[in-house]
Amino acid sequence: MRRTLLPACLLLAATPFSAAAVEACDVPPRFGLSPLAVAIRNTACNEHRLWYRPFIDRDGRAASLSVTEAEGDDLADNGLIAWQRVTGYWRESGTLNALGSQPGASSCRAPLGTRYTDSDCRAFLIDNPWSAAFISWVMVRAGVPGFHASPRHIDYIRAAYQAGPSGVPYRLVDPATAKPAPGDLLCFLRDRSSTLSYSGLVQALGNGSVGHWKSHCEVVVAANLGGDQTLYLVGGNVMNTVAMRLLQLDRTGTIKLPPPRERDTTGIDPTCTPGREDECSFNRQDWAALLQLNATAPRVAPLPPAIPAAPAPVPLQPATEPGSNR
């Protein structure tokens, strides 16, 4: 059964969704997009629909949330199960192997349907951020050539930096000055005590001080629909689901980057409290990287099929294919 209640800790939108009365993922891709950009955009949008379209509004408030990562509820096609879908992101993207030593990872590689391994795998899904596995899965499904699939976002941010201005499939640019387009990736650095922004990130990449930094990227699926000056992003493991995020654009199509949160030495924002609602926003992040899509055509090789659930003692509903943060 679909769940409709929001956890009490999430901020509710106080005003209805305004501007253009359209669903960003239901509007056909704009004319002139490359086939690869369309494939990336459609793959991310299909997953957002599957998870009942949760989103964060322009003010950074959680406005909708249904099924989350480790639940046994059906997704919107009434066949796929939420936690099994997340398992698929790990398995089909090839990122699960990199975490093979983590407790529960081997259980997520096992055929689904065994009580012990299923429980162990679901614990793995809770303990390990899967946002980078989701992005990698989108890139694999869309056929993005040369994408550096990884369980850590920082690895493909670094790959885009090293590839230079003409790098394929992505190049690293400043989100404060460049215009985002469908198929791009917008990324922020997280859990840091200081804000770096683009200049600080590039300096760190240049001197080799970037290790396994925690970060998060989301797919641009639409920008400025009907002149609404809004950027639409879709990311995985956002509120433990596949969610859309709305950010404001200026008149030129450049992102109005929200001011980053103030943080203490542990990376926690001390200003967002029930008594200081104005300081609270999920959009107030250190948006330090825009990965612009340079490649134009999907690879020719066939995409890997989704891994169906194996037969279990108790029959499961048949799985059908529609279509972290590290």
FINU-135502 format. One line per field, with one value per residue (C-alpha): residue in three letters; residue number from 1; x, y, z. Coordinates in pm, 1 decimal. Layout:
% residues N
r	c(ala/...)
k	c(NUM/...)
x	c(X/...)
y	c(Y/...)
z	c(Z/...)
This chain:
% residues 326
r	c(met/arg/arg/thr/leu/leu/pro/ala/cys/leu/leu/leu/ala/ala/thr/pro/phe/ser/ala/ala/ala/val/glu/ala/cys/asp/val/pro/pro/arg/phe/gly/leu/ser/pro/leu/ala/val/ala/ile/arg/asn/thr/ala/cys/asn/glu/his/arg/leu/trp/tyr/arg/pro/phe/ile/asp/arg/asp/gly/arg/ala/ala/ser/leu/ser/val/thr/glu/ala/glu/gly/asp/asp/leu/ala/asp/asn/gly/leu/ile/ala/trp/gln/arg/val/thr/gly/tyr/trp/arg/glu/ser/gly/thr/leu/asn/ala/leu/gly/ser/gln/pro/gly/ala/ser/ser/cys/arg/ala/pro/leu/gly/thr/arg/tyr/thr/asp/ser/asp/cys/arg/ala/phe/leu/ile/asp/asn/pro/trp/ser/ala/ala/phe/ile/ser/trp/val/met/val/arg/ala/gly/val/pro/gly/phe/his/ala/ser/pro/arg/his/ile/asp/tyr/ile/arg/ala/ala/tyr/gln/ala/gly/pro/ser/gly/val/pro/tyr/arg/leu/val/asp/pro/ala/thr/ala/lys/pro/ala/pro/gly/asp/leu/leu/cys/phe/leu/arg/asp/arg/ser/ser/thr/leu/ser/tyr/ser/gly/leu/val/gln/ala/leu/gly/asn/gly/ser/val/gly/his/trp/lys/ser/his/cys/glu/val/val/val/ala/ala/asn/leu/gly/gly/asp/gln/thr/leu/tyr/leu/val/gly/gly/asn/val/met/asn/thr/val/ala/met/arg/leu/leu/gln/leu/asp/arg/thr/gly/thr/ile/lys/leu/pro/pro/pro/arg/glu/arg/asp/thr/thr/gly/ile/asp/pro/thr/cys/thr/pro/gly/arg/glu/asp/glu/cys/ser/phe/asn/arg/gln/asp/trp/ala/ala/leu/leu/gln/leu/asn/ala/thr/ala/pro/arg/val/ala/pro/leu/pro/pro/ala/ile/pro/ala/ala/pro/ala/pro/val/pro/leu/gln/pro/ala/thr/glu/pro/gly/ser/asn/arg)
k	c(1/2/3/4/5/6/7/8/9/10/11/12/13/14/15/16/17/18/19/20/21/22/23/24/25/26/27/28/29/30/31/32/33/34/35/36/37/38/39/40/41/42/43/44/45/46/47/48/49/50/51/52/53/54/55/56/57/58/59/60/61/62/63/64/65/66/67/68/69/70/71/72/73/74/75/76/77/78/79/80/81/82/83/84/85/86/87/88/89/90/91/92/93/94/95/96/97/98/99/100/101/102/103/104/105/106/107/108/109/110/111/112/113/114/115/116/117/118/119/120/121/122/123/124/125/126/127/128/129/130/131/132/133/134/135/136/137/138/139/140/141/142/143/144/145/146/147/148/149/150/151/152/153/154/155/156/157/158/159/160/161/162/163/164/165/166/167/168/169/170/171/172/173/174/175/176/177/178/179/180/181/182/183/184/185/186/187/188/189/190/191/192/193/194/195/196/197/198/199/200/201/202/203/204/205/206/207/208/209/210/211/212/213/214/215/216/217/218/219/220/221/222/223/224/225/226/227/228/229/230/231/232/233/234/235/236/237/238/239/240/241/242/243/244/245/246/247/248/249/250/251/252/253/254/255/256/257/258/259/260/261/262/263/264/265/266/267/268/269/270/271/272/273/274/275/276/277/278/279/280/281/282/283/284/285/286/287/288/289/290/291/292/293/294/295/296/297/298/299/300/301/302/303/304/305/306/307/308/309/310/311/312/313/314/315/316/317/318/319/320/321/322/323/324/325/326)
x	c(0.0/128.5/227.8/136.9/249.4/552.9/788.5/741.4/1104.6/1055.8/954.0/623.3/563.9/337.5/222.0/101.6/327.7/289.7/459.1/405.9/121.1/311.2/502.9/860.6/905.3/577.7/678.0/851.5/1226.2/1299.3/1396.0/1766.5/1872.3/2117.8/1991.7/2216.9/2082.1/1727.1/1816.8/1966.8/1673.5/1411.2/1583.8/1592.8/1234.2/1102.6/1251.2/1105.0/757.3/814.8/872.9/548.1/716.1/845.8/1005.4/1176.2/1029.9/1207.6/1240.4/1414.9/1118.1/1017.1/679.4/604.4/730.2/584.9/785.6/1146.6/1453.6/1414.8/1037.8/859.0/586.6/519.1/633.1/405.1/393.3/236.6/504.5/846.5/927.0/1112.5/1409.6/1457.8/1468.8/1749.3/1930.8/1903.2/2070.6/2370.5/2385.4/2311.9/2543.5/2842.1/2905.1/2822.2/3155.1/3343.3/3170.2/3208.8/3371.0/3080.2/2841.0/2542.9/2697.2/2735.3/2370.5/2265.3/2447.9/2258.6/1930.3/1638.5/1380.4/1576.1/1470.0/1817.9/1995.4/1700.2/1711.3/2088.8/2067.7/1802.9/2030.7/2307.8/2075.1/2008.4/2371.5/2527.5/2436.3/2317.1/2291.4/2608.7/2493.9/2171.1/2355.6/2582.6/2276.1/2115.8/2433.5/2457.2/2089.6/2117.1/2428.9/2663.4/3002.5/3305.9/3122.2/3323.7/3065.9/3142.1/2977.3/3129.3/3023.4/3364.9/3519.1/3332.0/3367.7/3744.1/3723.8/3549.3/3816.5/4098.4/3934.5/3959.0/3731.9/3676.8/3640.8/3391.0/3134.5/3144.9/3347.8/3366.6/3243.0/3138.7/2766.5/2766.5/2837.8/2745.3/2393.3/2269.7/2088.1/1911.5/2160.2/2403.2/2490.1/2478.4/2680.5/2746.0/3009.8/2873.5/2962.7/3239.2/3300.8/3381.9/3237.2/3468.3/3249.4/3386.7/3717.2/3805.2/3711.4/3925.5/4220.0/4187.9/4159.2/4464.0/4686.5/4569.5/4417.9/4077.4/4036.8/3708.6/3530.8/3160.7/2949.8/2619.4/2508.5/2167.7/2054.4/1923.4/1594.9/1453.0/1529.9/1307.5/991.8/753.5/976.1/927.4/1293.7/1321.5/1578.8/1449.1/1683.0/1631.2/1854.1/1863.7/1883.1/1731.9/1505.5/1575.0/1391.2/1427.1/1321.7/1303.2/1463.1/1363.1/1616.6/1566.9/1726.7/1790.7/1674.9/1984.3/1928.7/2206.9/2137.4/2059.0/2272.7/2121.8/2370.5/2536.0/2451.7/2662.4/2827.7/3024.4/3344.3/3142.7/2968.6/2632.1/2421.4/2356.5/2117.9/1830.5/1597.4/1218.0/1257.0/1451.9/1260.0/1397.5/1743.4/1623.8/1645.8/1751.6/1871.4/2131.7/2433.0/2789.1/2699.4/3057.3/3036.6/2833.8/2923.3/2822.9/2746.4/2992.4/2901.6/2599.4/2514.4/2447.4/2682.1/2576.6/2627.4/2300.0/2201.9/2209.6/1863.3/1710.7/1774.1/1440.3/1360.2/1440.6/1166.5/1096.1/908.3/633.2/546.4/635.1/454.0/619.7/876.5/835.2/1070.6/925.5/1081.1/2441.4/2526.8/2894.5)
y	c(0.0/342.5/551.6/917.2/1042.7/1267.4/1216.3/1489.9/1598.4/1714.3/2070.6/2098.9/2340.4/2617.5/2729.4/2530.9/2464.6/2769.4/2908.6/2689.0/2442.9/2158.0/1850.9/1900.0/1534.3/1523.8/1804.9/1669.0/1740.1/2075.1/2088.0/2069.2/1842.5/1571.2/1210.1/1137.0/1428.4/1309.9/954.0/1074.3/1305.1/1041.0/773.3/998.9/1116.3/761.1/674.4/986.2/886.2/535.4/670.1/874.6/1207.0/1335.0/1680.4/1967.4/2306.2/2627.5/2733.4/2409.2/2256.0/1891.4/1904.2/1539.3/1197.8/849.6/526.1/516.9/304.2/-3.1/-46.1/-349.7/-139.9/-141.2/146.0/320.7/33.5/-195.6/-455.3/-329.8/-319.7/-18.6/-187.2/-426.9/-130.4/26.9/-306.0/-289.1/51.6/-98.6/-419.3/-290.5/10.2/-205.7/-4.5/-281.9/-457.5/-155.9/-205.2/-580.5/-573.1/-384.8/-593.1/-698.0/-626.5/-995.9/-1052.1/-785.0/-985.1/-1301.1/-1394.6/-1216.8/-1414.4/-1568.9/-1436.4/-1406.7/-1251.0/-1019.8/-881.0/-846.9/-664.6/-424.9/-336.2/-263.0/-26.7/171.0/184.6/284.0/602.0/508.4/844.6/785.5/433.1/588.4/841.9/565.9/351.5/637.3/677.0/304.3/282.4/589.0/454.4/740.0/661.6/669.1/758.9/685.3/481.6/486.5/461.0/806.0/1120.9/1278.5/1019.1/1138.0/1501.7/1438.1/1257.4/1558.0/1791.5/1574.1/1547.0/1923.7/2163.7/1918.4/1614.7/1339.3/1266.5/1558.0/1872.6/2056.3/2419.9/2679.2/2650.7/3019.5/3130.1/2845.8/2768.3/2416.5/2206.0/1866.8/1583.7/1787.2/1701.3/1961.7/1869.3/1993.2/1911.9/1794.6/1738.0/1998.1/2269.6/2531.9/2630.5/2580.5/2663.3/2604.9/2787.6/2596.8/2265.6/2330.0/2433.7/2114.1/1900.3/2071.8/2011.2/1653.8/1703.2/1565.2/1213.8/1033.0/1362.0/1337.4/1496.7/1461.7/1504.7/1527.7/1511.0/1824.6/1724.4/2066.2/2437.2/2744.6/2566.9/2823.1/3097.3/2989.5/3057.4/2718.5/2441.9/2086.9/1817.5/1448.2/1264.7/935.3/889.5/1237.4/1200.7/825.4/814.7/934.1/1297.6/1612.4/1935.3/2281.7/2566.4/2921.8/3057.1/3419.7/3586.0/3465.7/3100.7/3087.1/2925.2/3151.4/2949.8/2956.4/3068.4/2761.0/2663.3/2775.6/2470.3/2388.1/2182.7/1859.9/1975.0/2019.9/2331.4/2480.5/2753.2/2541.1/2482.3/2486.6/2839.6/2957.1/2820.8/3082.2/2930.2/2588.3/2477.7/2155.4/2371.2/2557.4/2351.7/2409.7/2383.6/2360.0/2173.4/2165.7/1876.8/1978.5/1701.0/1701.0/1368.5/1368.8/1009.9/702.7/410.1/140.0/-153.0/-297.5/-196.1/-457.5/-588.6/-536.3/-827.5/-991.9/-1134.4/-1504.3/-1752.6/-1745.6/-1976.6/-1714.0/-1599.1/-1237.2/-1005.8/-1023.5/-750.4/-545.4/-276.9/75.0/256.1/941.8/1025.1/965.1)
z	c(0.0/-86.0/215.2/227.0/571.1/608.7/903.7/1161.4/1129.9/770.5/694.9/515.3/232.1/354.1/11.3/-287.5/-584.2/-804.7/-1117.8/-1421.7/-1358.7/-1520.6/-1412.5/-1528.6/-1619.1/-1813.5/-2050.4/-2363.6/-2372.6/-2532.9/-2897.8/-2970.6/-2683.4/-2783.5/-2785.6/-2489.2/-2283.8/-2357.7/-2252.1/-1920.9/-1852.5/-1932.6/-1723.8/-1415.9/-1472.7/-1504.3/-1166.3/-1006.3/-1126.2/-995.5/-640.9/-643.1/-732.9/-396.3/-414.0/-232.9/-321.5/-421.5/-57.6/34.6/215.5/186.0/15.2/-58.9/48.5/8.1/-4.1/120.5/59.6/283.9/269.4/130.9/-32.1/-404.2/-617.0/-863.8/-1112.2/-845.1/-907.4/-811.7/-439.4/-298.5/-131.4/-421.9/-659.9/-456.7/-462.3/-840.6/-848.0/-668.8/-871.5/-1220.1/-1195.0/-1105.4/-788.1/-540.4/-598.9/-464.2/-126.5/-117.7/226.5/384.2/597.9/387.8/46.7/-37.0/58.6/-192.3/-460.3/-368.9/-541.6/-380.1/-187.0/102.1/440.6/589.8/292.9/221.6/577.1/560.5/227.5/354.1/645.3/392.6/204.7/522.8/633.8/301.0/108.7/-240.8/-416.4/-619.6/-705.4/-836.8/-1054.7/-1184.8/-1259.9/-1455.5/-1660.1/-1732.0/-1830.5/-2052.9/-2222.7/-2128.4/-2286.5/-2060.1/-1739.5/-1424.7/-1230.7/-858.7/-515.0/-447.6/-636.1/-585.7/-817.9/-1124.8/-1019.3/-1015.5/-1350.8/-1508.4/-1369.3/-1501.3/-1844.4/-1896.2/-2090.3/-2377.0/-2155.3/-2235.8/-2109.1/-1860.9/-1796.3/-1464.4/-1462.8/-1205.5/-1116.4/-1018.3/-1376.5/-1614.9/-1734.7/-1650.4/-1908.9/-1906.3/-1875.4/-1661.6/-1300.0/-1022.1/-713.5/-362.1/-101.9/232.1/596.2/592.5/850.5/584.1/246.3/-51.6/-353.6/-703.1/-656.2/-341.4/-496.7/-806.6/-589.4/-385.7/-698.4/-841.6/-539.4/-494.8/-149.9/-248.9/-119.8/-56.7/11.8/85.9/-184.3/-366.6/-729.6/-898.3/-1261.5/-1431.2/-1597.4/-1696.0/-1675.1/-1703.2/-1818.7/-1961.0/-1823.7/-1461.4/-1370.9/-1201.9/-1228.1/-1182.2/-1050.3/-971.8/-726.0/-540.6/-162.9/-121.2/184.8/142.1/-190.0/-551.8/-523.7/-732.9/-612.8/-733.2/-742.5/-860.3/-1177.7/-1261.5/-1582.6/-1768.2/-1678.1/-1419.9/-1082.3/-787.4/-550.3/-198.5/67.0/222.1/576.5/868.0/1019.6/1329.8/1336.8/1307.4/987.7/1161.6/1102.7/1450.0/1328.1/1191.7/1486.1/1539.3/1668.3/1363.7/1067.7/828.3/868.5/752.1/389.5/219.8/-69.5/135.2/35.1/-84.3/-454.2/-583.8/-915.0/-1233.5/-1462.2/-1814.0/-2059.5/-2350.9/-2510.8/-2743.0/-2842.0/-2625.3/-2663.4/-2903.9/-2665.3/-2525.9/-2175.7/-1899.9/-1812.0/-1470.7/-1233.8/-1148.0/-809.1/-776.1/-680.5/-308.9/-70.1/-55.4/-410.4/-479.3/-716.6/-1059.3/-1120.9/-1436.1/-1565.8/-1621.6/-1886.3/-102.0/-40.3/-82.8)
